[in-house]
Amino acid sequence: MTLTLNVMIQLRGKRVGIVGLGRIGREVAKRLEVFGCKISYNSRNKKDFVSYPFYANLRDLAADSDALVVCCGLTDQTRHMIDKTVLLALGKEGVIVNVGRGAIVNEKEMVECLVKGEIGGAGLDVFECEPNVPQELSGLENVVLSPHCAVYTAETFECLCQLIIGNLEAFFSHMPLLSQFVGDE
């Protein structure tokens, strides 16, 4: 029997660029701070309430990061904003983590960079054409895939149940709802 040990990468002290410092991005940053990571970010606007360095240019953020964590929403402006130039700036040791939306990353270019060893790895919870996952990704040892399930925890289900109950109680009591969605008409 042969024992093979995979050498892991330590998170402590790593430079992590967060793409999208909204609610989810701030929660990711808070957790990474515990590990002593150096956080920087890109977002639509510079956030005055955080001390992390702001990068207006994604390529510059990637060049100064060991990992990029994609947390922003998908819009016409964010579609494929993580492209080959950003990934190449991340470098051969860099890791891309996408928990936002699949189409924010140009998946075809990312797969090419991974296969050619132009980036170090990927952790993907979302994909451009869900539920379809590019076949090339499943055979790569430097890629971790999950089926869009990062949010599914016992705690989030409990919070969701409480929110639903609270909204139902508010609705039937003719009170304002705890959460509302107003869509485009």
C-alpha positions in Angstrom: 0.0 0.0 0.0 1.4 3.4 -1.0 0.4 6.4 1.1 0.3 9.7 -0.8 0.2 12.9 1.1 -1.1 16.1 -0.6 0.7 19.2 0.7 -1.9 21.8 1.6 -1.6 25.5 1.4 -1.8 27.6 4.6 -4.4 30.3 4.7 -2.7 32.4 7.3 -1.1 35.6 5.9 -2.4 35.1 2.4 -3.5 38.1 0.3 -7.1 37.7 -0.6 -8.9 40.0 -3.0 -12.7 40.1 -2.7 -14.7 41.0 -5.7 -17.9 42.5 -4.4 -17.9 43.8 -0.9 -21.6 43.6 -0.3 -23.2 41.6 2.5 -21.7 38.3 1.5 -18.3 39.8 0.7 -18.1 41.5 4.1 -19.0 38.2 5.8 -16.2 36.4 3.8 -13.7 39.2 4.8 -14.7 38.9 8.4 -14.0 35.1 8.4 -10.7 35.5 6.5 -9.5 38.2 9.0 -9.5 35.5 11.7 -6.9 33.6 9.7 -4.7 36.7 9.4 -5.4 37.2 5.7 -4.6 40.5 4.1 -7.9 41.6 2.6 -8.4 44.0 -0.3 -11.4 44.4 -2.5 -13.0 45.6 -5.7 -16.6 46.8 -5.7 -18.8 49.2 -7.6 -17.9 51.9 -5.1 -15.2 52.4 -2.5 -16.6 51.6 0.9 -15.9 54.4 3.5 -16.8 52.1 6.4 -14.0 49.5 5.8 -10.2 49.8 6.1 -9.4 47.3 3.4 -7.5 48.6 0.4 -9.8 49.3 -2.6 -8.8 48.5 -6.1 -10.8 50.1 -8.9 -9.0 47.8 -11.4 -9.6 44.0 -11.2 -6.4 43.1 -12.9 -4.4 45.1 -10.3 -6.4 43.4 -7.5 -5.6 40.0 -9.0 -1.9 40.8 -9.4 -1.7 41.8 -5.7 -3.6 38.7 -4.4 -2.9 35.0 -3.7 -6.6 34.3 -4.1 -9.7 36.1 -5.5 -13.1 35.4 -4.0 -16.0 36.4 -6.3 -19.0 37.5 -4.2 -20.8 40.0 -6.4 -24.1 39.7 -8.2 -24.5 39.1 -11.9 -25.3 42.2 -14.0 -24.5 43.2 -17.6 -21.5 45.0 -16.1 -20.2 42.0 -14.2 -20.7 39.3 -16.8 -17.3 37.8 -17.6 -15.5 40.5 -15.7 -13.1 37.9 -14.5 -11.5 37.1 -17.8 -8.2 35.7 -19.0 -6.3 39.0 -18.3 -7.5 39.0 -14.7 -6.7 35.3 -14.2 -3.2 35.6 -15.7 -2.6 38.5 -13.3 -3.6 36.2 -10.5 -0.7 34.0 -11.6 0.4 30.3 -11.5 0.0 30.0 -7.7 -3.3 32.0 -7.6 -6.6 30.5 -6.7 -10.1 31.7 -7.9 -13.1 31.0 -5.6 -16.5 31.8 -7.0 -19.5 31.9 -4.7 -21.2 34.7 -6.6 -22.7 33.8 -10.0 -21.1 31.5 -12.6 -21.2 34.0 -15.5 -19.1 36.6 -13.6 -16.1 34.4 -14.5 -15.5 33.7 -18.2 -15.7 29.9 -17.6 -14.1 28.9 -20.9 -11.0 31.1 -20.3 -10.8 29.9 -16.6 -10.9 26.3 -17.7 -8.1 27.0 -20.3 -6.0 28.7 -17.6 -6.5 25.8 -15.2 -5.7 23.1 -17.8 -2.5 25.0 -18.9 -1.4 25.6 -15.3 -1.6 29.4 -15.7 -3.5 29.6 -12.4 -3.0 27.5 -9.3 -6.6 26.3 -8.7 -10.3 27.0 -8.3 -13.0 26.5 -5.8 -16.4 26.8 -7.6 -19.9 26.7 -6.1 -21.5 28.3 -9.1 -21.2 27.7 -12.9 -22.0 29.6 -16.0 -24.6 27.2 -17.3 -25.9 25.5 -14.2 -26.5 22.6 -13.7 -23.9 21.9 -16.5 -20.3 21.8 -15.3 -17.5 21.8 -17.9 -16.2 18.2 -18.1 -12.6 19.4 -18.0 -13.0 20.6 -14.4 -14.0 17.3 -13.0 -10.6 15.7 -13.8 -8.4 18.4 -12.4 -6.8 17.8 -9.0 -6.5 21.6 -8.3 -10.3 22.2 -8.5 -12.9 21.8 -5.9 -16.5 21.8 -7.1 -19.8 22.0 -5.2 -23.3 22.1 -6.6 -24.3 25.7 -5.7 -24.8 24.7 -2.1 -22.6 27.1 -0.1 -25.7 28.7 1.4 -27.2 25.4 2.6 -26.6 25.1 6.3 -28.9 24.3 9.2 -28.6 27.9 10.4 -29.6 29.4 7.1 -32.6 27.2 6.9 -33.6 28.2 10.4 -33.3 31.9 9.5 -35.3 31.4 6.3 -38.1 29.6 8.3 -38.1 32.4 10.8 -38.3 35.0 8.0 -41.2 33.2 6.3 -43.1 32.9 9.5 -42.5 36.6 10.3 -43.6 37.7 6.9 -46.8 35.5 7.1 -47.6 37.0 10.6 -47.0 40.5 9.3 -49.1 40.0 6.2 -52.1 38.6 8.0 -51.8 41.3 10.7 -51.8 44.0 7.9 -48.3 45.1 9.0 -45.3 45.9 6.7 -43.5 42.7 5.6 -40.0 42.0 7.0 -38.6 41.6 3.5 -40.1 42.6 0.2 -39.0 42.2 -3.4 -40.1 44.8 -5.8 -39.4 43.6 -9.3 -39.3 45.5 -12.6 -42.7 45.9 -14.2 
